[in-house]
Amino acid sequence: MLDLWLKQNVNTLHHISCTCKMGPSTDPMSVVDQFGKVHGIGSLRVADASIMPDVPRANTNLPTMMIGEE
């Protein structure tokens, strides 16, 4: 009975971030530069939580809005 209640009432929430590494184009693991410009693609920028260097210890909404405003 407890298992059923847990399945119906408990969930996880994730703040997906830090998936597009920021760094110089010489770094094979980096995706964007310090301005969010995608390496090798002229006028494409990433302006969301994926370019955050670390997962914030809070909701990602405000930092993501700040990145988008920049």
mmCIF file of the N, C-alpha and C atoms, coordinates in Angstrom:
data_MODEL
# 
_entry.id   MODEL 
# 
loop_
_atom_site.group_PDB 
_atom_site.id 
_atom_site.type_symbol 
_atom_site.label_atom_id 
_atom_site.label_alt_id 
_atom_site.label_comp_id 
_atom_site.label_asym_id 
_atom_site.label_entity_id 
_atom_site.label_seq_id 
_atom_site.pdbx_PDB_ins_code 
_atom_site.Cartn_x 
_atom_site.Cartn_y 
_atom_site.Cartn_z 
_atom_site.occupancy 
_atom_site.B_iso_or_equiv 
_atom_site.pdbx_formal_charge 
_atom_site.auth_seq_id 
_atom_site.auth_comp_id 
_atom_site.auth_asym_id 
_atom_site.auth_atom_id 
_atom_site.pdbx_PDB_model_num 
ATOM 1   N N  . MET A 1 1  ? 0.822  -1.193 0.000   1.00 0.00 ? 1  MET A N  1 
ATOM 2   C CA . MET A 1 1  ? 0.000  0.000  0.000   1.00 0.00 ? 1  MET A CA 1 
ATOM 3   C C  . MET A 1 1  ? 0.872  1.267  0.000   1.00 0.00 ? 1  MET A C  1 
ATOM 4   N N  . LEU A 1 2  ? 1.930  1.243  0.789   1.00 0.00 ? 2  LEU A N  1 
ATOM 5   C CA . LEU A 1 2  ? 2.834  2.386  0.817   1.00 0.00 ? 2  LEU A CA 1 
ATOM 6   C C  . LEU A 1 2  ? 3.481  2.597  -0.547  1.00 0.00 ? 2  LEU A C  1 
ATOM 7   N N  . ASP A 1 3  ? 3.860  1.515  -1.219  1.00 0.00 ? 3  ASP A N  1 
ATOM 8   C CA . ASP A 1 3  ? 4.456  1.626  -2.555  1.00 0.00 ? 3  ASP A CA 1 
ATOM 9   C C  . ASP A 1 3  ? 3.511  2.331  -3.523  1.00 0.00 ? 3  ASP A C  1 
ATOM 10  N N  . LEU A 1 4  ? 2.250  1.986  -3.485  1.00 0.00 ? 4  LEU A N  1 
ATOM 11  C CA . LEU A 1 4  ? 1.261  2.610  -4.358  1.00 0.00 ? 4  LEU A CA 1 
ATOM 12  C C  . LEU A 1 4  ? 1.143  4.102  -4.056  1.00 0.00 ? 4  LEU A C  1 
ATOM 13  N N  . TRP A 1 5  ? 1.070  4.454  -2.773  1.00 0.00 ? 5  TRP A N  1 
ATOM 14  C CA . TRP A 1 5  ? 0.969  5.860  -2.395  1.00 0.00 ? 5  TRP A CA 1 
ATOM 15  C C  . TRP A 1 5  ? 2.196  6.633  -2.876  1.00 0.00 ? 5  TRP A C  1 
ATOM 16  N N  . LEU A 1 6  ? 3.378  6.071  -2.698  1.00 0.00 ? 6  LEU A N  1 
ATOM 17  C CA . LEU A 1 6  ? 4.604  6.735  -3.136  1.00 0.00 ? 6  LEU A CA 1 
ATOM 18  C C  . LEU A 1 6  ? 4.598  6.962  -4.642  1.00 0.00 ? 6  LEU A C  1 
ATOM 19  N N  . LYS A 1 7  ? 4.202  5.965  -5.409  1.00 0.00 ? 7  LYS A N  1 
ATOM 20  C CA . LYS A 1 7  ? 4.154  6.105  -6.867  1.00 0.00 ? 7  LYS A CA 1 
ATOM 21  C C  . LYS A 1 7  ? 3.186  7.198  -7.304  1.00 0.00 ? 7  LYS A C  1 
ATOM 22  N N  . GLN A 1 8  ? 2.109  7.381  -6.568  1.00 0.00 ? 8  GLN A N  1 
ATOM 23  C CA . GLN A 1 8  ? 1.093  8.360  -6.940  1.00 0.00 ? 8  GLN A CA 1 
ATOM 24  C C  . GLN A 1 8  ? 1.395  9.768  -6.435  1.00 0.00 ? 8  GLN A C  1 
ATOM 25  N N  . ASN A 1 9  ? 2.198  9.894  -5.389  1.00 0.00 ? 9  ASN A N  1 
ATOM 26  C CA . ASN A 1 9  ? 2.355  11.195 -4.740  1.00 0.00 ? 9  ASN A CA 1 
ATOM 27  C C  . ASN A 1 9  ? 3.773  11.760 -4.685  1.00 0.00 ? 9  ASN A C  1 
ATOM 28  N N  . VAL A 1 10 ? 4.746  10.990 -5.066  1.00 0.00 ? 10 VAL A N  1 
ATOM 29  C CA . VAL A 1 10 ? 6.127  11.462 -4.983  1.00 0.00 ? 10 VAL A CA 1 
ATOM 30  C C  . VAL A 1 10 ? 6.708  11.536 -6.386  1.00 0.00 ? 10 VAL A C  1 
ATOM 31  N N  . ASN A 1 11 ? 7.387  12.632 -6.665  1.00 0.00 ? 11 ASN A N  1 
ATOM 32  C CA . ASN A 1 11 ? 8.055  12.752 -7.956  1.00 0.00 ? 11 ASN A CA 1 
ATOM 33  C C  . ASN A 1 11 ? 9.349  13.530 -7.783  1.00 0.00 ? 11 ASN A C  1 
ATOM 34  N N  . THR A 1 12 ? 10.123 13.562 -8.821  1.00 0.00 ? 12 THR A N  1 
ATOM 35  C CA . THR A 1 12 ? 11.364 14.331 -8.784  1.00 0.00 ? 12 THR A CA 1 
ATOM 36  C C  . THR A 1 12 ? 11.241 15.492 -9.754  1.00 0.00 ? 12 THR A C  1 
ATOM 37  N N  . LEU A 1 13 ? 11.909 16.542 -9.433  1.00 0.00 ? 13 LEU A N  1 
ATOM 38  C CA . LEU A 1 13 ? 11.957 17.707 -10.304 1.00 0.00 ? 13 LEU A CA 1 
ATOM 39  C C  . LEU A 1 13 ? 13.421 18.008 -10.570 1.00 0.00 ? 13 LEU A C  1 
ATOM 40  N N  . HIS A 1 14 ? 13.746 18.199 -11.810 1.00 0.00 ? 14 HIS A N  1 
ATOM 41  C CA . HIS A 1 14 ? 15.124 18.469 -12.173 1.00 0.00 ? 14 HIS A CA 1 
ATOM 42  C C  . HIS A 1 14 ? 15.206 19.830 -12.843 1.00 0.00 ? 14 HIS A C  1 
ATOM 43  N N  . HIS A 1 15 ? 16.257 20.537 -12.549 1.00 0.00 ? 15 HIS A N  1 
ATOM 44  C CA . HIS A 1 15 ? 16.543 21.800 -13.218 1.00 0.00 ? 15 HIS A CA 1 
ATOM 45  C C  . HIS A 1 15 ? 17.687 21.517 -14.181 1.00 0.00 ? 15 HIS A C  1 
ATOM 46  N N  . ILE A 1 16 ? 17.341 21.107 -15.377 1.00 0.00 ? 16 ILE A N  1 
ATOM 47  C CA . ILE A 1 16 ? 18.349 20.729 -16.352 1.00 0.00 ? 16 ILE A CA 1 
ATOM 48  C C  . ILE A 1 16 ? 19.198 21.950 -16.691 1.00 0.00 ? 16 ILE A C  1 
ATOM 49  N N  . SER A 1 17 ? 20.501 21.792 -16.570 1.00 0.00 ? 17 SER A N  1 
ATOM 50  C CA . SER A 1 17 ? 21.425 22.883 -16.879 1.00 0.00 ? 17 SER A CA 1 
ATOM 51  C C  . SER A 1 17 ? 22.817 22.309 -17.097 1.00 0.00 ? 17 SER A C  1 
ATOM 52  N N  . CYS A 1 18 ? 23.713 23.175 -17.554 1.00 0.00 ? 18 CYS A N  1 
ATOM 53  C CA . CYS A 1 18 ? 25.138 22.843 -17.688 1.00 0.00 ? 18 CYS A CA 1 
ATOM 54  C C  . CYS A 1 18 ? 25.417 21.785 -18.752 1.00 0.00 ? 18 CYS A C  1 
ATOM 55  N N  . THR A 1 19 ? 24.641 21.738 -19.816 1.00 0.00 ? 19 THR A N  1 
ATOM 56  C CA . THR A 1 19 ? 24.849 20.718 -20.847 1.00 0.00 ? 19 THR A CA 1 
ATOM 57  C C  . THR A 1 19 ? 25.602 21.230 -22.062 1.00 0.00 ? 19 THR A C  1 
ATOM 58  N N  . CYS A 1 20 ? 25.776 22.545 -22.194 1.00 0.00 ? 20 CYS A N  1 
ATOM 59  C CA . CYS A 1 20 ? 26.541 23.136 -23.308 1.00 0.00 ? 20 CYS A CA 1 
ATOM 60  C C  . CYS A 1 20 ? 27.714 23.902 -22.715 1.00 0.00 ? 20 CYS A C  1 
ATOM 61  N N  . LYS A 1 21 ? 28.848 23.242 -22.653 1.00 0.00 ? 21 LYS A N  1 
ATOM 62  C CA . LYS A 1 21 ? 30.009 23.844 -21.998 1.00 0.00 ? 21 LYS A CA 1 
ATOM 63  C C  . LYS A 1 21 ? 30.434 25.137 -22.679 1.00 0.00 ? 21 LYS A C  1 
ATOM 64  N N  . MET A 1 22 ? 30.744 26.131 -21.848 1.00 0.00 ? 22 MET A N  1 
ATOM 65  C CA . MET A 1 22 ? 31.245 27.404 -22.340 1.00 0.00 ? 22 MET A CA 1 
ATOM 66  C C  . MET A 1 22 ? 32.762 27.367 -22.284 1.00 0.00 ? 22 MET A C  1 
ATOM 67  N N  . GLY A 1 23 ? 33.400 27.789 -23.364 1.00 0.00 ? 23 GLY A N  1 
ATOM 68  C CA . GLY A 1 23 ? 34.856 27.813 -23.381 1.00 0.00 ? 23 GLY A CA 1 
ATOM 69  C C  . GLY A 1 23 ? 35.390 28.233 -24.732 1.00 0.00 ? 23 GLY A C  1 
ATOM 70  N N  . PRO A 1 24 ? 36.714 28.229 -24.878 1.00 0.00 ? 24 PRO A N  1 
ATOM 71  C CA . PRO A 1 24 ? 37.311 28.636 -26.151 1.00 0.00 ? 24 PRO A CA 1 
ATOM 72  C C  . PRO A 1 24 ? 37.056 27.601 -27.239 1.00 0.00 ? 24 PRO A C  1 
ATOM 73  N N  . SER A 1 25 ? 37.096 28.037 -28.478 1.00 0.00 ? 25 SER A N  1 
ATOM 74  C CA . SER A 1 25 ? 36.846 27.112 -29.593 1.00 0.00 ? 25 SER A CA 1 
ATOM 75  C C  . SER A 1 25 ? 37.929 26.046 -29.702 1.00 0.00 ? 25 SER A C  1 
ATOM 76  N N  . THR A 1 26 ? 39.066 26.258 -29.061 1.00 0.00 ? 26 THR A N  1 
ATOM 77  C CA . THR A 1 26 ? 40.134 25.254 -29.071 1.00 0.00 ? 26 THR A CA 1 
ATOM 78  C C  . THR A 1 26 ? 39.839 24.084 -28.139 1.00 0.00 ? 26 THR A C  1 
ATOM 79  N N  . ASP A 1 27 ? 38.884 24.252 -27.247 1.00 0.00 ? 27 ASP A N  1 
ATOM 80  C CA . ASP A 1 27 ? 38.488 23.176 -26.334 1.00 0.00 ? 27 ASP A CA 1 
ATOM 81  C C  . ASP A 1 27 ? 37.483 22.284 -27.052 1.00 0.00 ? 27 ASP A C  1 
ATOM 82  N N  . PRO A 1 28 ? 37.824 21.029 -27.320 1.00 0.00 ? 28 PRO A N  1 
ATOM 83  C CA . PRO A 1 28 ? 36.908 20.159 -28.069 1.00 0.00 ? 28 PRO A CA 1 
ATOM 84  C C  . PRO A 1 28 ? 35.599 19.854 -27.337 1.00 0.00 ? 28 PRO A C  1 
ATOM 85  N N  . MET A 1 29 ? 35.543 20.092 -26.035 1.00 0.00 ? 29 MET A N  1 
ATOM 86  C CA . MET A 1 29 ? 34.323 19.826 -25.269 1.00 0.00 ? 29 MET A CA 1 
ATOM 87  C C  . MET A 1 29 ? 33.409 21.048 -25.163 1.00 0.00 ? 29 MET A C  1 
ATOM 88  N N  . SER A 1 30 ? 33.891 22.231 -25.543 1.00 0.00 ? 30 SER A N  1 
ATOM 89  C CA . SER A 1 30 ? 33.056 23.429 -25.393 1.00 0.00 ? 30 SER A CA 1 
ATOM 90  C C  . SER A 1 30 ? 32.135 23.596 -26.595 1.00 0.00 ? 30 SER A C  1 
ATOM 91  N N  . VAL A 1 31 ? 30.990 24.190 -26.337 1.00 0.00 ? 31 VAL A N  1 
ATOM 92  C CA . VAL A 1 31 ? 29.960 24.384 -27.353 1.00 0.00 ? 31 VAL A CA 1 
ATOM 93  C C  . VAL A 1 31 ? 29.811 25.858 -27.712 1.00 0.00 ? 31 VAL A C  1 
ATOM 94  N N  . VAL A 1 32 ? 29.927 26.729 -26.700 1.00 0.00 ? 32 VAL A N  1 
ATOM 95  C CA . VAL A 1 32 ? 29.735 28.165 -26.910 1.00 0.00 ? 32 VAL A CA 1 
ATOM 96  C C  . VAL A 1 32 ? 30.901 28.956 -26.330 1.00 0.00 ? 32 VAL A C  1 
ATOM 97  N N  . ASP A 1 33 ? 31.047 30.205 -26.809 1.00 0.00 ? 33 ASP A N  1 
ATOM 98  C CA . ASP A 1 33 ? 32.054 31.093 -26.226 1.00 0.00 ? 33 ASP A CA 1 
ATOM 99  C C  . ASP A 1 33 ? 31.439 31.853 -25.053 1.00 0.00 ? 33 ASP A C  1 
ATOM 100 N N  . GLN A 1 34 ? 32.178 32.814 -24.499 1.00 0.00 ? 34 GLN A N  1 
ATOM 101 C CA . GLN A 1 34 ? 31.699 33.539 -23.319 1.00 0.00 ? 34 GLN A CA 1 
ATOM 102 C C  . GLN A 1 34 ? 30.489 34.419 -23.591 1.00 0.00 ? 34 GLN A C  1 
ATOM 103 N N  . PHE A 1 35 ? 30.130 34.596 -24.853 1.00 0.00 ? 35 PHE A N  1 
ATOM 104 C CA . PHE A 1 35 ? 28.955 35.394 -25.211 1.00 0.00 ? 35 PHE A CA 1 
ATOM 105 C C  . PHE A 1 35 ? 27.766 34.519 -25.621 1.00 0.00 ? 35 PHE A C  1 
ATOM 106 N N  . GLY A 1 36 ? 27.909 33.206 -25.517 1.00 0.00 ? 36 GLY A N  1 
ATOM 107 C CA . GLY A 1 36 ? 26.836 32.293 -25.891 1.00 0.00 ? 36 GLY A CA 1 
ATOM 108 C C  . GLY A 1 36 ? 26.800 31.953 -27.362 1.00 0.00 ? 36 GLY A C  1 
ATOM 109 N N  . LYS A 1 37 ? 27.782 32.421 -28.135 1.00 0.00 ? 37 LYS A N  1 
ATOM 110 C CA . LYS A 1 37 ? 27.824 32.123 -29.575 1.00 0.00 ? 37 LYS A CA 1 
ATOM 111 C C  . LYS A 1 37 ? 28.319 30.695 -29.784 1.00 0.00 ? 37 LYS A C  1 
ATOM 112 N N  . VAL A 1 38 ? 27.585 29.941 -30.582 1.00 0.00 ? 38 VAL A N  1 
ATOM 113 C CA . VAL A 1 38 ? 27.937 28.546 -30.850 1.00 0.00 ? 38 VAL A CA 1 
ATOM 114 C C  . VAL A 1 38 ? 29.158 28.511 -31.762 1.00 0.00 ? 38 VAL A C  1 
ATOM 115 N N  . HIS A 1 39 ? 30.146 27.711 -31.387 1.00 0.00 ? 39 HIS A N  1 
ATOM 116 C CA . HIS A 1 39 ? 31.365 27.593 -32.184 1.00 0.00 ? 39 HIS A CA 1 
ATOM 117 C C  . HIS A 1 39 ? 31.045 27.075 -33.583 1.00 0.00 ? 39 HIS A C  1 
ATOM 118 N N  . GLY A 1 40 ? 31.548 27.765 -34.594 1.00 0.00 ? 40 GLY A N  1 
ATOM 119 C CA . GLY A 1 40 ? 31.419 27.302 -35.966 1.00 0.00 ? 40 GLY A CA 1 
ATOM 120 C C  . GLY A 1 40 ? 30.116 27.634 -36.662 1.00 0.00 ? 40 GLY A C  1 
ATOM 121 N N  . ILE A 1 41 ? 29.182 28.270 -35.953 1.00 0.00 ? 41 ILE A N  1 
ATOM 122 C CA . ILE A 1 41 ? 27.903 28.635 -36.569 1.00 0.00 ? 41 ILE A CA 1 
ATOM 123 C C  . ILE A 1 41 ? 27.716 30.136 -36.375 1.00 0.00 ? 41 ILE A C  1 
ATOM 124 N N  . GLY A 1 42 ? 27.783 30.869 -37.474 1.00 0.00 ? 42 GLY A N  1 
ATOM 125 C CA . GLY A 1 42 ? 27.837 32.325 -37.465 1.00 0.00 ? 42 GLY A CA 1 
ATOM 126 C C  . GLY A 1 42 ? 26.916 33.080 -36.539 1.00 0.00 ? 42 GLY A C  1 
ATOM 127 N N  . SER A 1 43 ? 25.628 32.963 -36.692 1.00 0.00 ? 43 SER A N  1 
ATOM 128 C CA . SER A 1 43 ? 24.720 33.831 -35.936 1.00 0.00 ? 43 SER A CA 1 
ATOM 129 C C  . SER A 1 43 ? 23.793 33.047 -35.013 1.00 0.00 ? 43 SER A C  1 
ATOM 130 N N  . LEU A 1 44 ? 24.293 31.972 -34.438 1.00 0.00 ? 44 LEU A N  1 
ATOM 131 C CA . LEU A 1 44 ? 23.485 31.180 -33.506 1.00 0.00 ? 44 LEU A CA 1 
ATOM 132 C C  . LEU A 1 44 ? 24.037 31.339 -32.098 1.00 0.00 ? 44 LEU A C  1 
ATOM 133 N N  . ARG A 1 45 ? 23.140 31.647 -31.166 1.00 0.00 ? 45 ARG A N  1 
ATOM 134 C CA . ARG A 1 45 ? 23.523 31.776 -29.762 1.00 0.00 ? 45 ARG A CA 1 
ATOM 135 C C  . ARG A 1 45 ? 22.667 30.844 -28.915 1.00 0.00 ? 45 ARG A C  1 
ATOM 136 N N  . VAL A 1 46 ? 23.213 30.432 -27.799 1.00 0.00 ? 46 VAL A N  1 
ATOM 137 C CA . VAL A 1 46 ? 22.469 29.669 -26.810 1.00 0.00 ? 46 VAL A CA 1 
ATOM 138 C C  . VAL A 1 46 ? 22.261 30.599 -25.626 1.00 0.00 ? 46 VAL A C  1 
ATOM 139 N N  . ALA A 1 47 ? 21.022 30.808 -25.244 1.00 0.00 ? 47 ALA A N  1 
ATOM 140 C CA . ALA A 1 47 ? 20.708 31.735 -24.148 1.00 0.00 ? 47 ALA A CA 1 
ATOM 141 C C  . ALA A 1 47 ? 19.740 31.075 -23.183 1.00 0.00 ? 47 ALA A C  1 
ATOM 142 N N  . ASP A 1 48 ? 20.191 29.992 -22.566 1.00 0.00 ? 48 ASP A N  1 
ATOM 143 C CA . ASP A 1 48 ? 19.358 29.297 -21.597 1.00 0.00 ? 48 ASP A CA 1 
ATOM 144 C C  . ASP A 1 48 ? 20.238 28.669 -20.521 1.00 0.00 ? 48 ASP A C  1 
ATOM 145 N N  . ALA A 1 49 ? 19.653 27.857 -19.667 1.00 0.00 ? 49 ALA A N  1 
ATOM 146 C CA . ALA A 1 49 ? 20.376 27.276 -18.534 1.00 0.00 ? 49 ALA A CA 1 
ATOM 147 C C  . ALA A 1 49 ? 21.459 26.287 -18.948 1.00 0.00 ? 49 ALA A C  1 
ATOM 148 N N  . SER A 1 50 ? 21.449 25.857 -20.191 1.00 0.00 ? 50 SER A N  1 
ATOM 149 C CA . SER A 1 50 ? 22.452 24.874 -20.607 1.00 0.00 ? 50 SER A CA 1 
ATOM 150 C C  . SER A 1 50 ? 23.864 25.440 -20.604 1.00 0.00 ? 50 SER A C  1 
ATOM 151 N N  . ILE A 1 51 ? 24.030 26.771 -20.676 1.00 0.00 ? 51 ILE A N  1 
ATOM 152 C CA . ILE A 1 51 ? 25.381 27.338 -20.678 1.00 0.00 ? 51 ILE A CA 1 
ATOM 153 C C  . ILE A 1 51 ? 25.857 27.734 -19.279 1.00 0.00 ? 51 ILE A C  1 
ATOM 154 N N  . MET A 1 52 ? 25.069 27.470 -18.256 1.00 0.00 ? 52 MET A N  1 
ATOM 155 C CA . MET A 1 52 ? 25.517 27.755 -16.890 1.00 0.00 ? 52 MET A CA 1 
ATOM 156 C C  . MET A 1 52 ? 26.716 26.863 -16.566 1.00 0.00 ? 52 MET A C  1 
ATOM 157 N N  . PRO A 1 53 ? 27.744 27.416 -15.910 1.00 0.00 ? 53 PRO A N  1 
ATOM 158 C CA . PRO A 1 53 ? 28.918 26.604 -15.602 1.00 0.00 ? 53 PRO A CA 1 
ATOM 159 C C  . PRO A 1 53 ? 28.684 25.609 -14.467 1.00 0.00 ? 53 PRO A C  1 
ATOM 160 N N  . ASP A 1 54 ? 27.788 25.917 -13.555 1.00 0.00 ? 54 ASP A N  1 
ATOM 161 C CA . ASP A 1 54 ? 27.478 25.051 -12.420 1.00 0.00 ? 54 ASP A CA 1 
ATOM 162 C C  . ASP A 1 54 ? 25.977 25.065 -12.184 1.00 0.00 ? 54 ASP A C  1 
ATOM 163 N N  . VAL A 1 55 ? 25.491 24.002 -11.574 1.00 0.00 ? 55 VAL A N  1 
ATOM 164 C CA . VAL A 1 55 ? 24.071 23.932 -11.228 1.00 0.00 ? 55 VAL A CA 1 
ATOM 165 C C  . VAL A 1 55 ? 23.839 24.845 -10.027 1.00 0.00 ? 55 VAL A C  1 
ATOM 166 N N  . PRO A 1 56 ? 22.938 25.817 -10.141 1.00 0.00 ? 56 PRO A N  1 
ATOM 167 C CA . PRO A 1 56 ? 22.682 26.697 -8.998  1.00 0.00 ? 56 PRO A CA 1 
ATOM 168 C C  . PRO A 1 56 ? 22.011 25.944 -7.856  1.00 0.00 ? 56 PRO A C  1 
ATOM 169 N N  . ARG A 1 57 ? 22.177 26.440 -6.664  1.00 0.00 ? 57 ARG A N  1 
ATOM 170 C CA . ARG A 1 57 ? 21.557 25.806 -5.500  1.00 0.00 ? 57 ARG A CA 1 
ATOM 171 C C  . ARG A 1 57 ? 20.168 26.378 -5.250  1.00 0.00 ? 57 ARG A C  1 
ATOM 172 N N  . ALA A 1 58 ? 19.501 26.729 -6.318  1.00 0.00 ? 58 ALA A N  1 
ATOM 173 C CA . ALA A 1 58 ? 18.159 27.306 -6.244  1.00 0.00 ? 58 ALA A CA 1 
ATOM 174 C C  . ALA A 1 58 ? 17.463 27.041 -7.573  1.00 0.00 ? 58 ALA A C  1 
ATOM 175 N N  . ASN A 1 59 ? 16.264 27.538 -7.694  1.00 0.00 ? 59 ASN A N  1 
ATOM 176 C CA . ASN A 1 59 ? 15.532 27.405 -8.944  1.00 0.00 ? 59 ASN A CA 1 
ATOM 177 C C  . ASN A 1 59 ? 16.303 28.102 -10.062 1.00 0.00 ? 59 ASN A C  1 
ATOM 178 N N  . THR A 1 60 ? 16.287 27.534 -11.242 1.00 0.00 ? 60 THR A N  1 
ATOM 179 C CA . THR A 1 60 ? 17.055 28.086 -12.362 1.00 0.00 ? 60 THR A CA 1 
ATOM 180 C C  . THR A 1 60 ? 16.307 29.179 -13.130 1.00 0.00 ? 60 THR A C  1 
ATOM 181 N N  . ASN A 1 61 ? 15.105 29.511 -12.731 1.00 0.00 ? 61 ASN A N  1 
ATOM 182 C CA . ASN A 1 61 ? 14.301 30.471 -13.484 1.00 0.00 ? 61 ASN A CA 1 
ATOM 183 C C  . ASN A 1 61 ? 14.962 31.849 -13.595 1.00 0.00 ? 61 ASN A C  1 
ATOM 184 N N  . LEU A 1 62 ? 15.327 32.461 -12.483 1.00 0.00 ? 62 LEU A N  1 
ATOM 185 C CA . LEU A 1 62 ? 15.891 33.812 -12.522 1.00 0.00 ? 62 LEU A CA 1 
ATOM 186 C C  . LEU A 1 62 ? 17.245 33.858 -13.239 1.00 0.00 ? 62 LEU A C  1 
ATOM 187 N N  . PRO A 1 63 ? 18.199 32.967 -12.927 1.00 0.00 ? 63 PRO A N  1 
ATOM 188 C CA . PRO A 1 63 ? 19.460 33.008 -13.675 1.00 0.00 ? 63 PRO A CA 1 
ATOM 189 C C  . PRO A 1 63 ? 19.272 32.802 -15.176 1.00 0.00 ? 63 PRO A C  1 
ATOM 190 N N  . THR A 1 64 ? 18.324 31.964 -15.556 1.00 0.00 ? 64 THR A N  1 
ATOM 191 C CA . THR A 1 64 ? 18.069 31.734 -16.978 1.00 0.00 ? 64 THR A CA 1 
ATOM 192 C C  . THR A 1 64 ? 17.506 32.991 -17.632 1.00 0.00 ? 64 THR A C  1 
ATOM 193 N N  . MET A 1 65 ? 16.631 33.697 -16.932 1.00 0.00 ? 65 MET A N  1 
ATOM 194 C CA . MET A 1 65 ? 16.110 34.957 -17.466 1.00 0.00 ? 65 MET A CA 1 
ATOM 195 C C  . MET A 1 65 ? 17.236 35.976 -17.623 1.00 0.00 ? 65 MET A C  1 
ATOM 196 N N  . MET A 1 66 ? 18.178 35.995 -16.695 1.00 0.00 ? 66 MET A N  1 
ATOM 197 C CA . MET A 1 66 ? 19.300 36.926 -16.785 1.00 0.00 ? 66 MET A CA 1 
ATOM 198 C C  . MET A 1 66 ? 20.189 36.595 -17.982 1.00 0.00 ? 66 MET A C  1 
ATOM 199 N N  . ILE A 1 67 ? 20.411 35.316 -18.225 1.00 0.00 ? 67 ILE A N  1 
ATOM 200 C CA . ILE A 1 67 ? 21.200 34.905 -19.395 1.00 0.00 ? 67 ILE A CA 1 
ATOM 201 C C  . ILE A 1 67 ? 20.494 35.354 -20.672 1.00 0.00 ? 67 ILE A C  1 
ATOM 202 N N  . GLY A 1 68 ? 19.195 35.152 -20.741 1.00 0.00 ? 68 GLY A N  1 
ATOM 203 C CA . GLY A 1 68 ? 18.430 35.549 -21.918 1.00 0.00 ? 68 GLY A CA 1 
ATOM 204 C C  . GLY A 1 68 ? 18.429 37.049 -22.151 1.00 0.00 ? 68 GLY A C  1 
ATOM 205 N N  . GLU A 1 69 ? 18.443 37.823 -21.084 1.00 0.00 ? 69 GLU A N  1 
ATOM 206 C CA . GLU A 1 69 ? 18.472 39.282 -21.204 1.00 0.00 ? 69 GLU A CA 1 
ATOM 207 C C  . GLU A 1 69 ? 19.805 39.778 -21.731 1.00 0.00 ? 69 GLU A C  1 
ATOM 208 N N  . GLU A 1 70 ? 20.857 39.073 -21.410 1.00 0.00 ? 70 GLU A N  1 
ATOM 209 C CA . GLU A 1 70 ? 22.197 39.493 -21.815 1.00 0.00 ? 70 GLU A CA 1 
ATOM 210 C C  . GLU A 1 70 ? 22.294 39.465 -23.307 1.00 0.00 ? 70 GLU A C  1 
# 
